[in-house]
Each structure stands twice: as C-alpha cells, then as structure tokens.
Amino acid sequence: MKNILFIFILLFSIQAFTQSKKIKILKADNTMVDPKFPGATISIGNIFVEHDGATLRCDKAYIYSEKNLIKAMGNVVINQGDTIFQYSKYVDYDGNKKMATSWGDVVLKDELMVLKTDTLYFDREKQHLFYKSWGTIKDTTNLLKSKIGNYYLQTNKFQAFTKVDVTNKDSKLVSDHLDYYTSTGIAELFGPSTITSNENAIYTEKGHHNTKTNISHFLKKSKIFYGDRTIAGDSLYYNRNTEFASATGNIKVLDTINETIIKGGYAEYYKLKDSVFITDRAVAISVMEKDSMYVHGDKLMVTGVAGERLIKAFKRVKIFKSNLQGKCDSLVTNEKTGITKMFTAPIMWAEGNQITGDTIHFLSNIKTEQLDSLKILNDALLVKKDSAGFSQLKGKNMYGKFKNNAIESLDAIGNSETLFFLRDEHDKLFGIDKKQSSDHILILFENEDVKSIDYYKAITGKTFPPSEFEKLSDDEKLLPGFIWREDERPLTKNDIFIKDEPLEDENPEKIKEIEEIPQKAIDSVIKPPIENELKRE
C-alpha cells in the first residue's frame, strides 16, 4: 500500500512539473481546431502566450499542446524579462527544448544592442542566440556585420564569423573571426584582420582592440601602415588617441619613400612628433644601388617628416657596406641632404684605407644612391697597409671624392704629410715617399691603388730607397697620431652587433645637434594605402 502511494505521489509530482513547463495561452480573441492541422489549437487575434518566464504575442498561432510547440505568425513579439524583446514575422517555439526559431525581418533588442537578421535561433536554456545567413548588431559605438553570428546574453559576448565588418565614426575593422563584447566595446581578433582609419591601417592575425577607448594590443604578424611608413613587430601596442605605438620582438620599420628599413627588438613611434625610437640590436638599412648600408647603435632615432628625416645613432655605432665600413660613438644622417656625420673617435674603412679624424662627414647622392664625397675634420689621417709597412696621409683636414662608390681622390689640407710606399708596374717596391707640404697634398686613386701624389707649396722631405728607409726608427716610419685599428673593423653585416666598450670622451657641444629632437607636428592627415613591404634589404 505504501509503495502504491509513493508511486502515485511521484507520478503526480512529475505531471505537475511537466504542466508547469507547458506553453500557456493567456489570451486570444478566437480559438478553434481544424482537421487539417491534427493536434493543433488555432488561435487568432491578440494572442498572448507564456512559457517559463517568457511571453509571446502574435496575430495567429498554431499551438500543439502534446508536443509543447507553438507556430506563431504576424507581428510576433517575444519578451524575456524586462530587457529582451524580439520582433519578427514568424516564430517556431519548442517549449521542451526552450528553442525559438524566428524568421522574417527579425529584430532583437536588449539594453546594450540591437540585432537584425533574416533568421535567428534562440536557445533560452543556454541564453544563446545565433544566425547563419548574415546579420548586424548595433550598440552605442559600433555597427557589426557578419555572415555567421553568436550572441551570449549572460556575458554580452558576440562571436562573429565570415566576412566580419565592424564600423564606427573613427574606423573600420574587417576580419573572419572575432569576439565582441557589447558591454565594453572590446574586440578579440582571431586570424587575418585589418583596421583602417583616416590616419592609418593596421593588420594583425591575433589581437585585442578596444573600439571605445581606441587602445589596442596586437600579438601576431602585426603591422601599422602609415602613408609612407610601416611598423611591424611580434607584439604591437597602439593608442590612437595619442598616436603612440610601441612594438616588441622582430621590429621592422619601413620607410617606403627613402627605401630605408630599421630593425630592432623594441620600438616606440610618436606620430605627432614623427619620431621613431629603436633599441635592442637596432639597425638602419638604406638601399644604395642594390648594395645596402647597415648602421647600428645601442639606440636609433628617426625624426622628421618624409623627405627631411634624420637618422640618429647613439653609443657603439658601427656601419657596414660592402666597400665601406665605419665606427664611432654617435652619428646623424640627413636623408634630405644625404650627409652622414660621425662623432667621437670616428673611423672609416674604404677600399683598404683606414680613415680617422676628430669628425667625419660623408655625402651620398640622394638621386643616384651612390657615395659622393668625404670630409675629415681635425687630425685627419689615412692609413693603408702595405706588405712593407703602412702608407699614410695626414693633414689638418682632408677632403675626398668617390666615383662608382670607390675613393677617387683625397686632398689633405693644412700641415699635410705623406709616407707612401711606391711600387712599379710589377708591384716591386722602389721607394718610400716621406714629404711635408705647408699647403696641401692631393692623392688620386685607381683600382684601390695610388695613381699619383701631387704636392703643393713649401715641400720638404724626400723619397727614401727601401734600404735607407729600413734604417729609420719605428717612430720615424709612422706619422704623428698613427694607430692601426683593423681589429675593430666590421667585416660582415653581423659584425656590427659585436659589443665594444662605449667611448666616454665625447664632446657634448659637437654632438648637440643629434640630441635635439624635432618637435614639428604633422600638419595634415594622410590616408594611408596598405603598402607592400620592401623586398630589398
């Protein structure tokens, strides 16, 4: 008897529970049955239906009580709680699965957004809405379009796939997969994505973009494209409000106008000051007639507008080019004039010649991209190793000319001296020229060898035969200030990264110009095309 009573109570409870989950018709102008629709109650006019905390209104409905199913049509409105309203022409609602399928000009609204699509699926159990054939979602900031979309009501997360397009008054985002949070305006990007605005264009394959604050962090194959400059790195931080970007890991800054590439491990870019700062194996690469010049320093800074930029290098600066190498403590290159200035114990190696002085300038022809001329100021000294010793040219200042990127001439001016090993056409040593001039000495080169030496005014000294020269002391065989620094010369482009101790005797007055950062702001906004990267380095 007790068992029968228990079973009866259990069945009654199940029935009561089931009934509580049934779709209830609260109101309808007319209700009928039609043999053509077995198992259905047909309601017409001002229909009001309730199910598990949600209500449905429509003009006409077919209600299948046994299946707990309703087919609604005509001005259908679903309301869940106080915040979610959905409008459509048709709805199929399964009360057992708590699943609504709506179609025909579907519009869903909550406190944060408005969703529009042709067909919308609503899983009330999981609070999950989704569409498969194009839809839009609009909040206070953005309009999002995609072919496939998922919206999770509990987290305000919208997940979009296939031809995703997010636009607002400032920018446009295009992707094939992103997660967008309507409560914060944050978009998490997955796969190839671009963000374009009047100021720039951004590409990434993974990132975090806040559409409300305009602050972003991009994490994979990321690039920022400006009109004439591209910044790329493993990780990019970008603040659109201040036009500041920082990049970490495999940094590459491309200047498409001057065909310059800057690489490093960390970079900062200030758009309004047109300034780029790079550290961690920083190197600036300039393409010169298919022979790149590499400039390395502990820190590199590029400032100025396109066509007038300055490249500045600080501490442990090294230069490598196939026929030109250099080293100094600080350097500045003016892209407009083509002049590069080397400060603090500068040294250059060109065509087998070692050149030193207090300050060294060299000029590149900005049209032909070839070396043009050379200027060595104060204590200028050229040294070239010979099998019998060192050929040397010294002067207060020295001026050189290049031809086809090779030294064509050097003119030592002011208290100039030479010590040169002279050889015949068979390369046999026949004399050593050791002379001085109160005016200047001009040397012409051909195929890396001395072609001629011309002395001007007040010449002293003589030409020594080899046997007599050997009798001179070691000091007499060297001009004042001689030092051989071949072991410091970078022989490959990778050698520029070998760390030397920085020089401490720099003169602040001499390098003042490289420490001043131009403050000129951008006068106009450039719409940047997405440029291809330079293929030459």
ABEGO torsion letter per residue (X at the ends): XAAAAAAAAAAAAAAAAAAAABBBBABBABBBBBAABBGBBBBBEGBBBBBGGBBBBBABBBBBAAAGBBBBBEGBBBBBEAABBBBBABBBBBAAAGBBBBBGGBBBBBAABBBBBABBBBBAAAGBBBBABEBBBBBAABBBBBABBBBBAAAGBBBBBEGBBBBBAABBBBBABBBBBAAAGBBBBBEBBBBBBAABBBBBABBBBBAAAGBBBBABGBBBBBAABBBBBABBBBBAAAGBBBBBEGBBBBBAAAGBBBBEABBBBBAAAGBBBBBGGBBBBBBBGGBBBBBBBABBBBBEBBGABBBBBBEGBBBBBAABBBBBABBBBBAAAGBBBBBEGBBBBBGGBBBBEABBBBBBBAAAGBBABBBBBEGBBBBBBBAAEBBBBBBABBBBBBBGGBBABBBBBEGBBBBBBBBBAAGBBABBBBBBBABBBBBBBBGGBBABBBBBEGBBEBBBBAAAAAABBAAAABBBGBBBAAAABBABAAAAABBBBBBAABBAAAAAAAABBBABBBABBBBBBBBBBBABX
